[in-house]
Structure formats: structure tokens, C-alpha cells
């Protein structure tokens, strides 16, 4: 599924996601790669031969001082293809690699005009397929093994810009080739080559290596990034695909994993349902596949995800959730399928490069993402049941901590209790641990839906509040608002996304928190809500928003009065945590009231229209954010001033101040 974001928007996301402190590998690392692909003696023999284009210690086609980048494209493309022809290995049936000049290729099929790299290695073979709508060169992100960008030596210090640009390509490749574990690119100048690597732990780059003085490393890098062995390219080879030779498209596939007894099983992939992909590079990289049991034909959901090695496995929480209606049910689990530490130098000690572990879990099958709701009653019923499922999980002492659009599925039944399902317990935590071990942390969860308290914890608030059930309930509120504000009706999102929704997902933690504070504490702009939703849902949002605003004020009061974490925990436990059942019941009442009204409208027609927001009955606010990428990331006091969604910049954001005690 293509990204629904502009290139500028994507660059902002990638900068935020990957950070600016890039890891540069030791000089010795790139020359250590891909030694098994070609014998050095064979390479030396090639370099001495006439047709290689290498003479007197130089690749003779590359000018020492080219007039511009355009003078380098043709000779580098020819050089790459000569190397592939010589060392690329014997082509198997349906498996090929060839380099193409793709500077001017514009991508169709929803890719919003994003170009391919300067030179793309077009691939055919099991994990590649022809794009459904061919670009002018017949190449797309579905069928490139890697890509090379060409720059001049004088621009080689623009390291971050290069990483961000390749990040756009990488993001698309991970979406279109969802069984990838990592992606690599090359930057080539008239005298040097640099490898740029991306995986779920982030990115790193090698230093530039002189391609004239060390042609062997240059050749190995080209061969490694063009290999006909898909595991070398970074693919998870547990997937096996069948390609239609005429259309070039995948027509069937299987995925191997463990069954309930620990034996190997190959599920048949549902080719009519594309995988659900959490777009992005760094992070969990959650990908969900629908498949069928090879013998019974039962439908299952298979989830691949990458967790931080220091965190517990999702399996312990899935076991606790067994039998909880409205929470995903596990069939089998496979851990340590891959680790990102195996893709980088053993000496890597960069603070941002912590190891991530890939797991695969097989679950019972449910409906599609909540994003695919078909009616108001279906949506509200699904959210209501998911909140009640969250309560049941909480009663078993498990806090989800990542309530988001991506982690909601429509249930497989219209029966109450089964209309909505919570998935993805990667971020879950046991609440019988000491409160000090589960502080609010903006690194936990999805930015778009994080509570104000979680976002505010990034500012160094002391004492930091522990994360609790109310933070997750607040996330349910933002999910509800996101859908109601963004959609004019089922399947039809607004063309102009309200700015605050975008800021919820993309702004830095503190700024995202301020945008949410404004939304919760200023009057709801009902003009942002399509008439399709009607009075019952506007009133649901109003009631839910007032509940969240009241909780903000309560937490703010206890935090301001607490000198120590222990005192804060004692106050929160007495005044909020011991009332969890009341909180869930109150929110459930909002949804039940809404459902009752919607069902009456089904019988009697809609009630008179909601009054407009010029005379609000309670302090409110409004939502806005980017389309989810899987279709595919506050405290209260004074009332916030009105602001314009179109003209307000980050510099205009008011900074909420709260009293601190020393």
C-alpha cells in the first residue's frame, strides 16, 4: 500500500524517526563484507583484463573533475552492469538483476510522484513482482533489489540529507516488499562509495571508500546489493512465492512458522488481502498477514514485529489474555527469528543502535482495521467493546500502553463484546510491578495517540507520573476523534487534514502535548465534524472530552502537590487508580448512550441538527493527523485561546506552565 504523504512530509517523519546522530562504521567494516560472493583472485584477474574499464589504478570512464553529476550517470551505470554481467552469477529461471537509469522515473499508483534512486537494480525472482501500473521504465518499488545515488565528491559531506533521501526509498521498499528485514543502498561519487543501511534499529553509514584505490571492495558492494540470493539482500526467506510468468505478479505464497506443538507449518497466504504494514523504518515494523491453515483451511492472522531486546516478549501477555473477549487470542509463537545486531559491526556501541528481535505470532483471525468501518453503529460498537476488553485485561493486571488506530481490528461478529478487538501487546506491562518501574515514557506507544501525561514526561517533569489505565483511555479518545474528524463518511477522508491532527503525530513530544492540551481544553469546533456523524456522535465526543479534561486537572493537581514519586503514587492510587471501575463504567456509558441514539435514528430518522460551535456548552477542541500508514504514531487550567488551523506555526504554540515544588 502506498504512502499517502508528500515527500516533504515524509522527510520530516524520517528526520524525526532516525535522528541526526548517525553511526558511522569503522573504515575496516565495508571491506569485510560479501567475501563469499566472489573470489579475490578472480576479481584481480578481471581488473587486469581489457574489458573491465580499469586501467593504471583508475576506472577510466570516471572523470577526475566532472562538470556535474550528469557526467557521471552513464559511465557509472555501464560500470555497474559490466560487473553484474561478469560476477552476477548464473541466472536461474525467472531470477535476474540489471541496473537501470531511473532518475526521471515518476511513480504512479498512489506514490505521489516520488522518484526512484538515480540507478535502480531491477530484480525478478520470488520476492519481487512487477508493479501493477508500470512506470515509464517498467520499474517500481515492488521490483528493485537496491538503488544507488550519484553525487559529486564536493557534496559527500551532506551525510544527513543523503540518509533522509534514501529513507524515502527505504520506506517504500519496506511497504512494497514486506518480508524485508533490512535494506541497503550505495552513494557513488567520481572517486568514492558509501553504503547506507536501514533496519528496525535505525540506520548507519560507512565512510567513503576510494573506488579506484580499492576496486575490490567496490565490486563486492555492488554484488552484495544486487545478489540473486534473497537472504543476502535482507529478505525473510520463510516466505515462498509463486510468480505468474505472464503478469509478473505474485499469485500464491506461503509463510513458514511453528505450530502449537512446535513443529514446522506452512500457512497459505491470502493473496486477496494485502498485508497490513506499519509504515516506518525504525521501530517495531509490525506487519500482519492473513493466511489459511494448510489442512483445516481456518483463517489466521500472522504478525511479525521487532521488539527492543531489553523488553519482555509479547507472548507472556498473550498468555494472560487467553480467554479475554475482545483481546487478540494467540495460537502459536516463534521468537528470535532475526536480530538487528547481526546486520551491523560487532563493535557498534552507538546509543541509538540497540538490538531489536523479530518475533512471529499466529493468532485467531478477526475483521479488518477499524479504519475500514462501514457505519456509525459498527464503529462506535467496536470502540466500546475494545474499551471493555481493555478493562478486562487491566483486571488481569496487564496495561496495553499502545492504544492506536493500527492496534484496533473490527470484530468478526456484530454481537456486543465481539465487535472490536485489541491487538499488539508488544508494549504491554504488568501493573503489579512497582509503579516506579512503569513511568510515563514518550518512547512507549504511538505518538499520534499518546496521552498528555506521557508526552509531558519528556519535559523532565518531576516527579514523573506512572503510566496508568487513564492514559490508555485517553488514547481511545484520540482514536475516536481522529476517525470522526478525518472522515466525511466511511471510506472518504477529508482532502484537507486539520493541522492539529498532523501535529499530534509529527510534532516533538512537548509540542504534540500542547496541541492535545488545546484540543481537550478549548471548545469543540463542531464544524470540523461532517454532518454524516450526527448529533449522537458529536455529543459522545463532547462527553468523552470533558472526562479527559477532568482527569487532566486531577492529575495536574496531585502532581503539583507531590514532592516525591512515592507521595504522587499514594495520591494517584487513592484518588484515581482505586476508581478504575468507575472510570471504565463512565466512558462505557458515553458509548452506550451514543449507540442507543444511533439505533433510534435508524428507526425514526435523525434528531434536529447539533447547534454550531459558536455557543459551546463546555470547553472543547478539535483533531487532525496524517492518514494511518497501514491501509497503508495536557493538563488543564486556563481555557486556551482560539487559533487558526491554517496559519498557526510551531512558534505560535503557547507553552503551558505548571507550578513546581522543590
Buried (B, 14 or more C-beta within 10 A) or exposed (E): BBBBBEBEBBBBBBBBBBBEEBBEBEEEBBBEBBEEBBEEEEBEEBBEEEEBBBEEEBBEBBEEEBEEBEBBBEBBBEBBBBBBEBBBBEEEEEBBBBBBBBBEBBBBBEBBEBBBBBBBBBBBBBBBBBBEEBBEBEBBBBBBBBBBBBBBBEEBEEBBEBBBBBBBBBBBBBBBBBBBBBBBBBBBBBBBBBBBBBBBBBBBBBBBBEBBEBBBBBBBBBBBBBBBBBEBBBBBEBBBBEBEEEEBBBEEBBBBBBBEEEEEBBBBBBBEEBBBBBBBBBBBBBBBBBBBBEEEEEBBBBBBBBBBBEBEBBBEBBEBBEEBBBBBBBBBBBBEBBBBBEBBBEEBEBEBBEBBBBBBBBBBBBBBBBBBBEEBBBBBBBBBBBBBBBBBBBEBEBBBBBBBBBBBBBBBEEEBBBBBBBBBBBBBBBBEEEBEEBBBBBEBBBBBBBBBBBBBBBBEBBBBBBBBBBBBBBBBBBBBBBBBBBBBEBEEBBEEBBBBBBBBBBBBBBBBBBBBBBBBBBBBBBEBBBEEBBBBBBBBBBBBBBBBBEBBBBBBBBBEEBEEBEEBBBBBEEEBBEBBEEBBEBBBEBBBBBBEBBEEBEEEEBEEEBEEBEEBEEBBBBBBBBBBBBBBBBBBBEEBEEBEBEEBEEEEBEEBEEEEEE
